[in-house]
Amino acid sequence: MDDPYPQGFPFGIRDVAELLQLRVRRRQPDSMYTDCPFCGDRRGKMNINFTKNVWRCNYCGESGGMLSLYARINNTTNSDACREISDALLAGDTSWGYEETERKGMPYAGSGGGTLSDTPQKAAKPFTSNMAGGKKAPEFVPVHADTNKESEARPSYMNLQADVEIPQAERAGDQQVHQTYSLLLGMLNLTPAHRAHLKSEKRGLTDAQIDGYGFKSTPPGFLCRSLAERLQRQGCILEGVPGFYLHDKGYWTIRFSSRASGILIPAIGIDGLIRGMQILLDIPFRDKDAPPGKTGTKYIWFSSAAKNRGVTSGSPVHFAGNPFSRTVYVTEGLLKADIAHCLTDRAFVAVAGANNVKPLEPLFALMAQNGTEIVVEAYDMDKCSNAMTARGSSQICRMAGKYGMECRRLTWNPNYKGIDDWQLALRREKQKAQGNAEGCGSPSFKDRYLLGQCGMDALKPEIENIRRGTGEEGLCRVQRRNEGSGSRTAEDLGLTAEEYAVLCRDGTAALERVLDAQKRSCGFRIYQLALDAGETVPFAFKGILDLYKAGYEQPPAAKYKLAADSVLVCPGKWTDGEILKHLSACFGSLVPEENRGCMGHPLASSDVVELKDGMSRRYFYVDGDGFESVRFSPFLVKGQGT
């Protein structure tokens, strides 16, 4: 085991973390996960490695050594950080930079009010961290006057350094890991509930695709030992394979549990070997202090890092598709990449976290050798609102350029977060369009006329189609035969009995006058955020509460551009709510051909819709499936002078 006090320092990074009072979410033998004080993420994404004395946030990508951790939080230099940590922990030389103070006999921080020449020393003052908002750290240990040594009672953060270190195994070779995982998956089944989930509308996979990817359900905990023994009898190596560890009683077993039950998702390398596995949890891990909107951790790596002779997963990248593809897409999440590959037949690379791009380096080098020319960054659409995700996106582009590959940034309908969600929605739209083409759910003549989608010249052909379908021989014969109840023709046209009677009696011109009196025109404009490449806006494609959370009372017009300016013909009795609902139906899935030059994406959250008729203008913020009335200043919109 490496020295926990590196390079002659009298403390390690574990002491520094405890001193800074970082919120610990999960402890492991050689590391722990805490909340990140730099990006503010509260899900325990920052790893503090005791062996290497380094830290890294897997969410924002910030990293460094133990001195930089203290220095950056407290806005000081590394040398001052070392001295302050030493003072606070009563360890090491505390006189660095204090020659002048010592000559004057003045008190110094951590001396308890005495001078550098005072003997014996008094108890040190509690350290106060700026990061902790002025809260005091635990009281430190007094020094005995007669021995000048620490008392036997040690604070908890110092006792941690003396904890028994759990030995870890070296990772096994790729072929050994693949063999063990392959045989393990062959011993497992996929429960009907898990198969139904993967085939559901949310995932959209077929039985053949599910079986091809090797998805399996985690087994119950009582089978772990017997599964490990079966693998050993088949000649598998267990030591060094993530998820396997040596039990206290001397036998090898597997780290499965009921608390972490779910679907096993293999992480497959570009060479086709299984490098690791994730678990899609049945019940996400959710911190009790998490905000109400947070669903919790849905995916975890299959790992045994906290167990005897166990090993970390290493967060391997996943490759789905042809390894010699000219174009390869990069996204977040193993299952997302598998689904997107099935829907598009394109090659996908998946990383576990937007900023976990370091493992891509050797893969990109190999892809370039294989003939890949274009890398398409296909991170979730929160890259437009989340600076950390946007940063990971930029790192991918720089890395692709390093190996001579072109990088493109893919965006899509922001009503769908991930590329898999978007592709599944496109498939549903295609199926819906095919259903409409077969005559299912098409609007009536009157509905289309009142919306300005057709003129009176469409009436005669539609009547002829209805006649052929119903066998009616004369335009008004059935109407005359069933005057009390109307006719099938009238119903199919969407006309009332009175309107159909006008048509039969006075002709199409008279019906046109009747229908024209029932419709009106309403002007509308759509404003969308003007996002430059790589720019983020905290509330982009999010609801009204996220706008408020970002510090805005109303949408900041200066961040918007005019995307559409047109007139809607609609029924005269429609309210603003009905007009907005219709606009959402028209613009929410696809951008109409006439608007594709200006409108960057379909209507989505954070867009602003203006309705105007006469002298009145009303503004509405798109909030998911609904609309919120807001104030808006169109004169401040980018490129808008009036």
C-alpha positions as CSV (number, residue, x, y, z in Angstrom):
1,M,0.0,0.0,0.0
2,D,1.3,3.5,-0.9
3,D,2.4,5.9,1.8
4,P,-0.7,7.9,2.8
5,Y,1.6,10.8,3.6
6,P,3.3,11.5,0.3
7,Q,6.5,13.3,-0.6
8,G,7.4,13.9,3.0
9,F,4.2,15.8,3.9
10,P,3.0,15.3,7.4
11,F,-0.6,14.8,6.2
12,G,-2.6,13.2,3.4
13,I,-5.5,14.2,1.3
14,R,-7.9,12.4,3.6
15,D,-6.9,14.8,6.4
16,V,-7.4,17.8,4.0
17,A,-10.9,16.6,3.0
18,E,-12.0,16.1,6.6
19,L,-10.5,19.5,7.5
20,L,-12.6,21.1,4.8
21,Q,-15.7,19.3,6.0
22,L,-16.6,18.0,2.6
23,R,-19.9,16.1,2.6
24,V,-19.0,12.4,2.2
25,R,-21.5,10.3,0.3
26,R,-19.6,7.0,0.0
27,R,-16.5,5.5,1.5
28,Q,-14.2,2.9,0.0
29,P,-10.9,1.4,1.2
30,D,-8.7,3.7,-0.8
31,S,-11.0,6.5,-1.7
32,M,-14.2,8.3,-0.9
33,Y,-16.9,10.2,-2.9
34,T,-17.9,13.6,-1.7
35,D,-20.1,16.5,-2.9
36,C,-18.1,18.8,-5.2
37,P,-17.4,22.3,-3.7
38,F,-16.6,23.7,-7.2
39,C,-19.6,22.8,-9.3
40,G,-22.0,22.4,-6.4
41,D,-23.2,19.0,-7.4
42,R,-24.7,17.1,-4.4
43,R,-24.6,13.6,-5.7
44,G,-21.2,12.6,-4.4
45,K,-19.4,12.8,-7.8
46,M,-16.0,14.0,-6.5
47,N,-13.6,11.2,-5.9
48,I,-10.8,11.7,-3.4
49,N,-8.1,9.0,-3.8
50,F,-6.2,8.3,-0.6
51,T,-3.5,6.2,-2.4
52,K,-2.5,8.8,-5.0
53,N,-3.5,11.8,-2.9
54,V,-5.5,13.4,-5.8
55,W,-9.1,14.4,-6.4
56,R,-11.4,14.7,-9.4
57,C,-15.0,15.6,-9.8
58,N,-16.6,13.2,-12.3
59,Y,-19.3,15.7,-13.1
60,C,-17.5,19.0,-13.7
61,G,-14.1,17.5,-14.5
62,E,-12.1,19.6,-12.0
63,S,-9.1,17.8,-10.5
64,G,-5.8,18.3,-8.7
65,G,-3.7,17.3,-5.7
66,M,-4.4,17.7,-2.0
67,L,-2.8,21.2,-1.8
68,S,-4.7,22.6,-4.7
69,L,-8.0,21.2,-3.2
70,Y,-7.4,23.4,-0.1
71,A,-5.9,26.3,-2.0
72,R,-8.7,26.6,-4.5
73,I,-11.5,26.4,-1.9
74,N,-9.8,29.0,0.3
75,N,-8.5,31.2,-2.6
76,T,-4.8,30.9,-1.6
77,T,-1.5,29.5,-2.9
78,N,-0.3,26.0,-2.5
79,S,2.5,27.0,-0.2
80,D,0.2,28.9,2.1
81,A,-2.2,26.0,1.9
82,C,0.5,23.6,3.1
83,R,1.3,25.9,6.1
84,E,-2.3,26.5,7.0
85,I,-3.1,22.8,6.9
86,S,-0.1,22.0,9.0
87,D,-1.1,24.6,11.5
88,A,-4.7,23.3,11.7
89,L,-3.7,19.7,12.0
90,L,-0.9,20.3,14.4
91,A,1.5,18.5,12.2
92,G,4.8,19.6,10.5
93,D,6.7,22.9,10.4
94,T,4.4,25.8,11.2
95,S,6.9,28.6,10.8
96,W,7.0,28.9,7.0
97,G,6.9,32.6,6.1
98,Y,6.8,33.8,9.7
99,E,10.4,34.9,10.3
100,E,9.2,38.5,10.9
101,T,6.4,37.4,13.2
102,E,8.8,35.2,15.2
103,R,11.2,38.1,15.7
104,K,8.4,40.3,17.0
105,G,7.0,37.6,19.3
106,M,3.5,38.0,17.8
107,P,0.8,35.4,18.0
108,Y,0.2,33.2,14.9
109,A,-2.7,31.2,13.6
110,G,-3.1,27.9,15.3
111,S,-1.0,28.8,18.4
112,G,-3.9,29.4,20.6
113,G,-2.9,33.0,21.3
114,G,0.7,32.3,22.3
115,T,3.8,33.3,20.4
116,L,6.2,31.1,18.4
117,S,8.5,31.1,21.4
118,D,5.9,30.0,23.9
119,T,6.5,26.6,25.5
120,P,4.6,24.6,26.2
121,Q,2.1,25.2,23.4
122,K,-1.6,25.7,24.2
123,A,-4.4,24.1,22.3
124,A,-4.8,25.1,18.7
125,K,-7.7,27.2,17.7
126,P,-10.3,25.4,15.7
127,F,-9.8,25.9,11.9
128,T,-12.5,27.8,10.0
129,S,-13.1,27.0,6.4
130,N,-14.4,29.6,4.0
131,M,-16.0,26.8,1.9
132,A,-18.0,25.6,4.9
133,G,-19.6,29.0,5.3
134,G,-17.8,29.9,8.5
135,K,-18.7,26.7,10.3
136,K,-16.0,25.4,12.7
137,A,-14.1,22.2,12.1
138,P,-13.9,19.6,14.9
139,E,-12.0,20.7,17.9
140,F,-8.3,19.8,17.7
141,V,-6.2,17.8,20.1
142,P,-4.5,19.7,23.0
143,V,-0.8,19.1,23.6
144,H,0.4,18.0,27.0
145,A,2.5,20.6,28.8
146,D,4.9,18.0,30.3
147,T,5.5,15.9,27.2
148,N,4.7,18.2,24.3
149,K,2.9,15.3,22.6
150,E,-0.6,14.8,21.5
151,S,-3.1,13.2,23.9
152,E,-4.2,9.8,23.0
153,A,-7.7,11.0,22.1
154,R,-7.6,11.7,18.3
155,P,-10.4,13.5,16.4
156,S,-12.3,11.4,13.9
157,Y,-10.6,12.8,10.8
158,M,-7.2,11.7,12.1
159,N,-8.5,8.3,13.1
160,L,-9.5,7.7,9.5
161,Q,-5.8,7.7,8.5
162,A,-5.2,4.8,10.8
163,D,-8.1,2.7,9.4
164,V,-7.1,-0.8,8.1
165,E,-6.6,-0.5,4.4
166,I,-8.4,-3.2,2.4
167,P,-6.1,-4.8,-0.2
168,Q,-7.1,-4.4,-3.8
169,A,-6.3,-6.7,-6.7
170,E,-4.7,-5.7,-10.0
171,R,-7.1,-5.7,-12.9
172,A,-7.1,-8.9,-14.9
173,G,-6.3,-9.0,-18.6
174,D,-8.9,-8.0,-21.1
175,Q,-9.3,-11.5,-22.4
176,Q,-9.7,-12.9,-18.9
177,V,-12.3,-10.2,-18.0
178,H,-14.2,-11.0,-21.1
179,Q,-14.2,-14.7,-20.6
180,T,-15.4,-14.4,-17.0
181,Y,-18.2,-11.9,-17.8
182,S,-19.3,-13.9,-20.9
183,L,-19.7,-17.1,-18.9
184,L,-21.3,-15.3,-16.0
185,L,-23.9,-13.7,-18.3
186,G,-24.5,-17.2,-19.8
187,M,-25.5,-18.4,-16.4
188,L,-28.1,-15.6,-15.8
189,N,-31.6,-15.0,-17.0
190,L,-33.6,-11.9,-17.9
191,T,-36.8,-11.6,-15.9
192,P,-40.1,-11.0,-17.8
193,A,-40.4,-7.6,-16.1
194,H,-37.0,-6.5,-17.2
195,R,-37.6,-7.8,-20.8
196,A,-40.9,-5.9,-20.8
197,H,-39.1,-2.7,-19.7
198,L,-36.6,-3.0,-22.5
199,K,-39.3,-3.6,-25.1
200,S,-41.5,-0.8,-23.8
201,E,-42.1,2.5,-25.6
202,K,-39.4,4.1,-23.4
203,R,-36.6,1.8,-24.7
204,G,-38.1,0.4,-27.9
205,L,-35.9,-2.8,-28.3
206,T,-36.9,-6.1,-29.9
207,D,-36.4,-9.5,-28.4
208,A,-33.6,-10.2,-30.9
209,Q,-31.8,-7.0,-30.0
210,I,-32.2,-7.6,-26.3
211,D,-30.7,-11.1,-26.6
212,G,-28.0,-9.9,-28.9
213,Y,-26.7,-7.3,-26.4
214,G,-26.7,-9.9,-23.6
215,F,-28.8,-7.9,-21.1
216,K,-29.5,-10.0,-18.0
217,S,-31.1,-9.5,-14.6
218,T,-28.9,-9.4,-11.5
219,P,-29.2,-12.6,-9.5
220,P,-30.2,-12.8,-5.9
221,G,-27.4,-12.5,-3.3
222,F,-27.6,-16.1,-2.1
223,L,-26.4,-17.3,-5.5
224,C,-23.2,-15.3,-5.6
225,R,-20.9,-17.9,-4.0
226,S,-22.2,-20.8,-6.1
227,L,-22.0,-18.7,-9.3
228,A,-18.4,-17.9,-8.5
229,E,-17.6,-21.5,-7.8
230,R,-19.1,-22.6,-11.1
231,L,-17.0,-20.0,-12.9
232,Q,-13.9,-21.3,-11.2
233,R,-14.7,-24.9,-12.2
234,Q,-14.8,-23.7,-15.8
235,G,-11.4,-22.2,-15.5
236,C,-12.3,-18.5,-15.1
237,I,-10.0,-16.0,-13.4
238,L,-12.0,-14.2,-10.7
239,E,-9.3,-12.1,-9.1
240,G,-8.9,-8.8,-10.8
241,V,-12.3,-9.0,-12.5
242,P,-14.6,-6.0,-11.4
243,G,-17.4,-7.3,-9.2
244,F,-15.6,-10.3,-7.8
245,Y,-13.9,-10.3,-4.4
246,L,-12.5,-12.6,-1.7
247,H,-14.9,-13.1,1.2
248,D,-13.8,-12.8,4.8
249,K,-14.2,-16.6,5.1
250,G,-11.7,-17.3,2.3
251,Y,-13.9,-18.0,-0.7
252,W,-14.5,-16.0,-3.9
253,T,-17.9,-14.4,-4.5
254,I,-19.7,-11.7,-6.4
255,R,-20.9,-8.3,-5.3
256,F,-24.6,-8.6,-6.1
257,S,-27.3,-7.5,-3.7
258,S,-31.0,-6.9,-3.5
259,R,-30.5,-3.2,-2.9
260,A,-28.6,-2.9,-6.2
261,S,-30.8,-5.2,-8.2
262,G,-31.5,-4.4,-11.9
263,I,-30.5,-5.0,-15.5
264,L,-26.9,-5.8,-16.3
265,I,-25.6,-3.8,-19.3
266,P,-22.3,-5.0,-20.8
267,A,-19.7,-2.4,-21.7
268,I,-18.1,-3.7,-24.9
269,G,-14.9,-2.4,-26.4
270,I,-14.2,-1.7,-30.0
271,D,-12.6,-5.1,-30.2
272,G,-15.8,-6.8,-29.1
273,L,-14.6,-7.8,-25.7
274,I,-16.7,-7.1,-22.6
275,R,-14.7,-4.6,-20.5
276,G,-17.2,-4.0,-17.7
277,M,-20.8,-3.9,-16.8
278,Q,-23.3,-1.3,-15.5
279,I,-26.5,-2.0,-13.6
280,L,-29.7,-0.2,-14.5
281,L,-31.1,-0.1,-11.0
282,D,-34.7,-1.2,-10.3
283,I,-34.9,1.5,-7.5
284,P,-32.5,4.5,-8.0
285,F,-30.2,5.4,-5.2
286,R,-31.6,8.7,-3.8
287,D,-30.0,10.8,-1.1
288,K,-32.3,11.8,1.6
289,D,-31.3,15.4,1.3
290,A,-31.7,15.5,-2.5
291,P,-34.1,18.1,-3.9
292,P,-37.6,16.8,-4.8
293,G,-36.9,17.0,-8.5
294,K,-33.9,14.7,-8.4
295,T,-34.6,11.1,-9.3
296,G,-31.4,9.8,-7.9
297,T,-28.6,7.6,-9.3
298,K,-30.1,5.2,-11.9
299,Y,-26.9,3.5,-13.1
300,I,-24.0,2.1,-11.1
301,W,-20.9,0.3,-12.3
302,F,-20.6,-3.4,-11.4
303,S,-17.5,-3.1,-9.1
304,S,-15.9,-4.6,-6.1
305,A,-13.6,-1.7,-5.2
306,A,-14.6,-1.6,-1.6
307,K,-14.1,-5.3,-1.0
308,N,-11.1,-7.5,-0.1
309,R,-9.0,-8.3,-3.3
310,G,-11.7,-6.5,-5.3
311,V,-11.1,-4.1,-8.1
312,T,-12.7,-0.9,-9.5
313,S,-14.6,-1.0,-12.8
314,G,-12.4,1.6,-14.4
315,S,-15.4,3.2,-16.2
316,P,-14.6,1.7,-19.6
317,V,-16.1,3.2,-22.8
318,H,-18.6,1.2,-24.8
319,F,-18.7,0.8,-28.5
320,A,-21.8,-0.2,-30.5
321,G,-21.7,-0.7,-34.3
322,N,-19.1,-1.1,-37.0
323,P,-15.6,-0.4,-35.7
324,F,-14.5,0.7,-39.2
325,S,-17.3,3.3,-39.7
326,R,-16.4,6.5,-41.4
327,T,-18.6,8.4,-38.9
328,V,-18.9,7.6,-35.2
329,Y,-21.3,9.2,-32.7
330,V,-20.3,9.9,-29.1
331,T,-23.0,10.0,-26.4
332,E,-23.5,9.5,-22.6
333,G,-24.7,6.2,-21.3
334,L,-24.3,2.6,-22.4
335,L,-27.9,1.7,-22.9
336,K,-28.5,5.0,-24.7
337,A,-25.8,4.1,-27.2
338,D,-27.3,0.6,-27.8
339,I,-30.8,1.9,-28.4
340,A,-29.5,4.7,-30.7
341,H,-27.5,2.2,-32.7
342,C,-30.5,0.0,-33.2
343,L,-32.7,2.9,-34.3
344,T,-30.1,4.5,-36.7
345,D,-27.7,1.7,-37.6
346,R,-24.9,4.1,-36.9
347,A,-21.8,3.5,-34.8
348,F,-21.9,4.8,-31.3
349,V,-19.4,5.3,-28.5
350,A,-20.7,5.7,-24.9
351,V,-19.0,7.3,-22.0
352,A,-20.2,7.1,-18.4
353,G,-20.6,10.8,-17.7
354,A,-20.2,13.9,-19.8
355,N,-16.8,14.8,-18.5
356,N,-15.4,11.2,-18.3
357,V,-13.6,11.7,-21.6
358,K,-10.1,10.6,-20.7
359,P,-10.8,6.9,-21.6
360,L,-11.7,8.2,-25.2
361,E,-8.1,9.0,-25.9
362,P,-6.8,5.6,-26.8
363,L,-10.1,4.7,-28.5
364,F,-9.9,7.8,-30.8
365,A,-6.4,6.9,-31.7
366,L,-7.5,3.5,-32.8
367,M,-10.6,4.8,-34.6
368,A,-8.4,7.1,-36.6
369,Q,-6.3,4.1,-37.6
370,N,-9.5,2.2,-38.6
371,G,-10.5,5.0,-41.0
372,T,-12.9,7.1,-39.0
373,E,-13.0,10.6,-40.4
374,I,-15.9,12.3,-38.5
375,V,-16.8,12.2,-34.8
376,V,-20.3,13.5,-34.0
377,E,-20.8,14.7,-30.5
378,A,-24.3,13.6,-29.5
379,Y,-24.5,14.5,-25.8
380,D,-27.8,15.1,-24.2
381,M,-29.5,18.4,-25.0
382,D,-28.7,19.8,-21.6
383,K,-25.4,20.7,-23.1
384,C,-27.1,23.9,-23.9
385,S,-27.9,24.7,-20.3
386,N,-25.3,22.8,-18.3
387,A,-21.8,24.2,-18.5
388,M,-20.2,20.9,-17.3
389,T,-21.8,18.9,-20.1
390,A,-20.8,21.7,-22.6
391,R,-17.3,21.4,-21.3
392,G,-17.2,17.7,-22.0
393,S,-18.6,18.3,-25.5
394,S,-15.7,20.7,-26.2
395,Q,-13.2,18.2,-24.9
396,I,-14.5,15.6,-27.4
397,C,-14.0,18.1,-30.3
398,R,-10.5,18.9,-29.2
399,M,-9.6,15.3,-28.8
400,A,-11.0,14.4,-32.2
401,G,-9.0,17.2,-33.8
402,K,-5.8,15.9,-32.1
403,Y,-6.1,12.6,-34.1
404,G,-7.0,14.3,-37.4
405,M,-10.8,13.7,-37.3
406,E,-13.5,16.2,-38.0
407,C,-15.9,16.9,-35.1
408,R,-19.5,17.9,-35.5
409,R,-22.0,18.9,-32.8
410,L,-25.4,17.3,-33.2
411,T,-28.6,19.0,-31.8
412,W,-32.2,17.9,-32.2
413,N,-35.7,18.6,-31.1
414,P,-35.0,19.8,-27.5
415,N,-38.3,18.3,-26.3
416,Y,-36.4,15.1,-26.1
417,K,-33.3,15.0,-23.9
418,G,-31.3,12.2,-25.3
419,I,-30.6,11.0,-28.8
420,D,-32.4,7.7,-28.1
421,D,-35.5,9.6,-26.9
422,W,-35.4,11.7,-30.1
423,Q,-35.0,8.7,-32.4
424,L,-37.8,6.8,-30.6
425,A,-40.1,9.9,-31.0
426,L,-39.3,10.1,-34.8
427,R,-40.2,6.4,-35.1
428,R,-43.6,7.1,-33.3
429,E,-44.2,10.1,-35.6
430,K,-43.5,7.9,-38.7
431,Q,-45.9,5.2,-37.4
432,K,-48.5,7.9,-36.7
433,A,-48.2,9.4,-40.2
434,Q,-48.6,5.9,-41.7
435,G,-51.8,5.5,-39.7
436,N,-53.1,8.8,-40.9
437,A,-52.3,7.9,-44.5
438,E,-54.5,4.9,-44.1
439,G,-57.4,7.2,-43.2
440,C,-57.2,7.1,-39.4
441,G,-57.9,10.3,-37.6
442,S,-57.8,12.8,-40.5
443,P,-59.6,16.1,-39.8
444,S,-62.9,16.9,-41.4
445,F,-63.4,19.4,-44.2
446,K,-64.9,22.0,-41.8
447,D,-61.9,21.7,-39.4
448,R,-59.4,22.2,-42.2
449,Y,-61.4,25.1,-43.7
450,L,-61.6,27.0,-40.4
451,L,-57.8,26.6,-39.9
452,G,-57.1,27.9,-43.4
453,Q,-55.8,24.5,-44.6
454,C,-58.2,24.3,-47.6
455,G,-60.7,26.3,-49.6
456,M,-64.2,25.6,-50.8
457,D,-62.7,23.9,-53.9
458,A,-61.9,20.9,-51.7
459,L,-65.6,20.4,-50.8
460,K,-66.7,18.7,-54.0
461,P,-63.9,16.1,-54.1
462,E,-64.5,15.2,-50.5
463,I,-68.2,14.8,-51.1
464,E,-67.4,12.4,-54.0
465,N,-65.1,10.4,-51.7
466,I,-67.8,10.2,-49.0
467,R,-70.4,9.1,-51.6
468,R,-68.2,6.3,-52.8
469,G,-67.7,5.1,-49.3
470,T,-71.4,5.3,-48.2
471,G,-73.1,4.4,-51.5
472,E,-75.1,7.7,-51.6
473,E,-76.3,8.6,-55.1
474,G,-77.4,12.2,-54.6
475,L,-76.0,15.0,-52.7
476,C,-79.1,15.7,-50.6
477,R,-81.1,12.4,-51.0
478,V,-80.1,11.0,-47.6
479,Q,-80.5,14.4,-46.0
480,R,-84.1,14.6,-47.2
481,R,-84.7,11.0,-46.1
482,N,-83.3,11.6,-42.6
483,E,-84.2,15.3,-42.0
484,G,-84.5,14.8,-38.2
485,S,-81.1,13.3,-37.6
486,G,-78.9,14.6,-40.3
487,S,-76.8,12.5,-42.6
488,R,-73.5,10.5,-42.7
489,T,-72.3,13.0,-45.3
490,A,-72.8,16.0,-43.0
491,E,-71.1,14.2,-40.1
492,D,-68.1,13.3,-42.3
493,L,-67.8,16.8,-43.6
494,G,-67.9,18.1,-40.0
495,L,-71.0,20.2,-40.7
496,T,-74.0,20.7,-38.5
497,A,-77.4,19.8,-39.9
498,E,-78.2,23.5,-40.4
499,E,-75.0,24.1,-42.4
500,Y,-75.5,21.0,-44.5
501,A,-79.1,22.2,-45.2
502,V,-77.6,25.5,-46.5
503,L,-75.3,23.6,-48.7
504,C,-78.1,21.5,-50.2
505,R,-80.5,24.4,-50.6
506,D,-78.2,27.4,-51.5
507,G,-74.9,25.9,-52.7
508,T,-71.3,26.2,-51.8
509,A,-71.2,30.0,-51.9
510,A,-73.8,30.3,-49.2
511,L,-72.0,27.7,-47.1
512,E,-68.7,29.6,-47.6
513,R,-70.3,32.8,-46.1
514,V,-71.6,30.8,-43.1
515,L,-68.2,29.3,-42.4
516,D,-66.2,32.5,-43.0
517,A,-68.3,34.1,-40.2
518,Q,-66.9,31.4,-37.8
519,K,-63.2,32.0,-38.3
520,R,-60.7,34.7,-37.5
521,S,-57.0,35.5,-38.0
522,C,-54.5,35.8,-35.1
523,G,-50.9,36.9,-35.6
524,F,-48.2,35.0,-33.7
525,R,-44.4,35.1,-33.3
526,I,-42.1,32.6,-31.8
527,Y,-38.9,33.7,-30.0
528,Q,-36.1,31.2,-29.3
529,L,-32.8,31.5,-27.4
530,A,-30.0,32.7,-29.6
531,L,-27.4,30.1,-28.6
532,D,-24.0,30.4,-30.2
533,A,-21.8,27.3,-30.6
534,G,-20.8,26.0,-27.2
535,E,-22.8,28.7,-25.3
536,T,-25.0,27.7,-22.4
537,V,-28.0,29.4,-20.8
538,P,-29.0,27.9,-17.4
539,F,-32.8,27.7,-18.3
540,A,-32.3,26.6,-22.0
541,F,-35.1,24.2,-22.9
542,K,-36.3,24.1,-19.3
543,G,-39.5,25.2,-17.5
544,I,-40.5,28.4,-15.8
545,L,-39.2,27.3,-12.5
546,D,-35.7,26.8,-14.0
547,L,-36.0,30.4,-15.4
548,Y,-36.7,31.7,-11.9
549,K,-33.9,29.5,-10.4
550,A,-31.5,31.1,-12.8
551,G,-32.3,34.5,-11.3
552,Y,-34.8,35.8,-13.9
553,E,-38.3,37.1,-13.1
554,Q,-39.2,37.1,-16.8
555,P,-37.5,35.8,-20.0
556,P,-34.5,38.0,-20.8
557,A,-35.4,39.2,-24.3
558,A,-31.8,40.2,-25.1
559,K,-30.9,36.5,-25.2
560,Y,-33.6,35.7,-27.7
561,K,-34.0,35.9,-31.5
562,L,-37.1,36.0,-33.6
563,A,-37.7,32.6,-35.1
564,A,-41.1,32.8,-36.7
565,D,-43.6,35.5,-37.6
566,S,-46.8,34.5,-39.2
567,V,-50.6,34.5,-39.1
568,L,-52.9,31.7,-37.9
569,V,-56.4,31.3,-39.3
570,C,-58.5,29.6,-36.6
571,P,-62.1,29.2,-35.4
572,G,-63.4,32.5,-34.0
573,K,-64.3,31.0,-30.7
574,W,-60.9,29.7,-29.9
575,T,-59.2,31.0,-26.7
576,D,-55.5,31.8,-26.3
577,G,-55.1,28.4,-24.7
578,E,-56.6,26.6,-27.8
579,I,-54.4,28.6,-30.2
580,L,-51.3,27.8,-28.2
581,K,-52.2,24.1,-28.1
582,H,-52.6,24.2,-31.9
583,L,-49.3,26.0,-32.4
584,S,-47.7,23.3,-30.2
585,A,-49.1,20.6,-32.4
586,C,-47.9,22.4,-35.6
587,F,-44.4,23.3,-34.4
588,G,-43.7,20.9,-31.6
589,S,-42.4,18.0,-33.6
590,L,-41.0,19.4,-36.9
591,V,-40.1,22.9,-38.1
592,P,-42.4,23.7,-41.0
593,E,-40.6,24.1,-44.4
594,E,-41.3,27.9,-44.6
595,N,-39.7,28.5,-41.2
596,R,-36.5,26.4,-41.5
597,G,-34.3,29.3,-42.3
598,C,-35.0,31.1,-39.0
599,M,-36.4,28.6,-36.6
600,G,-33.6,26.6,-35.1
601,H,-35.6,23.8,-33.5
602,P,-39.2,22.8,-32.9
603,L,-41.2,24.6,-30.3
604,A,-39.8,23.7,-26.9
605,S,-39.5,24.8,-23.3
606,S,-37.9,28.3,-22.8
607,D,-39.4,29.5,-26.1
608,V,-41.6,32.5,-26.0
609,V,-44.8,32.8,-28.1
610,E,-46.4,36.1,-28.9
611,L,-50.1,36.3,-29.8
612,K,-51.4,39.6,-31.3
613,D,-54.8,40.7,-32.6
614,G,-55.7,44.3,-33.1
615,M,-53.7,46.4,-30.5
616,S,-53.3,43.6,-28.0
617,R,-50.1,41.5,-27.6
618,R,-49.8,38.6,-25.1
619,Y,-46.6,36.6,-24.3
620,F,-46.4,33.1,-23.1
621,Y,-43.4,31.0,-21.9
622,V,-43.3,27.4,-23.1
623,D,-43.3,25.3,-20.0
624,G,-43.2,21.6,-21.0
625,D,-46.6,20.8,-22.3
626,G,-48.1,24.0,-21.0
627,F,-47.7,27.8,-21.3
628,E,-47.1,30.5,-18.7
629,S,-48.1,34.1,-19.2
630,V,-45.1,36.4,-18.9
631,R,-43.8,39.9,-19.6
632,F,-41.5,40.2,-22.6
633,S,-39.8,43.1,-24.4
634,P,-39.5,42.3,-28.1
635,F,-37.6,45.5,-28.8
636,L,-34.6,44.0,-27.0
637,V,-34.6,40.8,-29.1
638,K,-31.3,40.3,-31.0
639,G,-31.6,41.8,-34.5
640,Q,-35.0,43.2,-33.8
641,G,-35.5,46.9,-34.2
642,T,-39.3,47.2,-33.9
